């Protein structure tokens, strides 16, 4: 008698005609559509923006030229003085040159250095 109510509560819902509930709710309620939906969310929120960022970084690395000011991954700002294939020679101070791989350039410094304007 107690177990009958538990069994009834655990029974699948039925539609008005006495059959099991189906239709759109039954199709979208399964685990496979939820996995597809989660993958789509991850793709559009994480994977796709990262791929666009990588493509833009690769394009920036391909168009590096002599005289460009660049930031390295180590946080050093320098000017490209020589390009030898994948190796870049950058001048980080007057008379101080370092050689780095092209892939270690983090960003191109397009503008002039910021000046500190104090109001009097």
N, C-alpha and C positions, 0 to 999 in steps of 0.2 A: 504494500500500500504506500509506503514512503518512497520506495524506489520507482513507482509508476510516475510520480510527479517529476522526479529527476530525469527520467528517460524522456518524458514529454518536453521538458525544458531544453533538452539537448538535441531534439529532433530538428532537422532543417526546416526553414520556413516554407510554407506552402502558399501558392497563389490561390485566388478565389475559386478556381475550377478544381482544386484538390491536388493538382500536380506540384512538383517542386518549383520553386522560384527560379526563373532564368532570365533571359533577355539580356539587356545591356549591363545590368548590375552583376549578373553572374559572370559575364565575359570579363569585365573590367576589374572584378574583385579577386581574380586569380593572381598567383605569384609572378607569372611570366610578364603580364602587362606592367606590373609594378616595377620589375627589374628593367624593362625597356624604358619606362618613364624616368627611373633614377639615372640610367645611363645617359639619356637625352639631357637631363638637367646638368649632370657632370660635364658633358661635352660642351654645352653652350656656356656654362659658367666658369669652367676651369681649363679644359683642354684647348678649345678654340682660341680664347684670348692669349694663352701661352704660345700657341703656334704662330699667331700674328706677331707677337712680340719678338719671337726668335727670327721670323722672316725679316722684320724691320731691322734687327740688330745685324743680321747677315748682310743686308743691303748696305747698311752704314759701314760695315767693315770692308766691303768690296769697293766702295767709293772713296776710301781714304787716299789722300794725296799729300805731297810734300807741302809743308807750311801749315797743315791743319793742327790745331790745338786739340789734344786728346787727354782724357782721363783714363788711367789704367785701373785695373781691378784692385790694385793696392792703394789707390787714392792719390797717385802722383799725377800732376798736371805737367804736360810737356808738349813741345812742338816737334812734329815729324821733320827730321832733316834728311833721312835716306830710307828708301824702301828697297829691300832685296828679297823678292819673292814673298815668303811668309814672315820674314824678319823686318821689324821696323826699328830704326834708330831714332830715338827721341831725345831732344835736348831739354833737360829738366832745370838746368841753371846755366849761366854763362860758362861755356867750356866744359860742361858735364853732360856727357852723352851716355845713354843706356840703350841696350838692344833688347827688345821684347818680341814675343810672338804676336802676330796680328790678332789672334783670338783673345789676348789679354787686354785688349782695349775695351773699356766699359762704355764710354760715351765720347761724343765729339763735342768740344766746347765751341759752339758757334758764335757766341757773342763776346764782346770785350769784357774784361774783368770788371766786376761791380765796384764802383767807387763809393766811399763813405762820405755822403754829403751831410755836414753838420750845419744846423741852423744856428745863427748867432742872434 
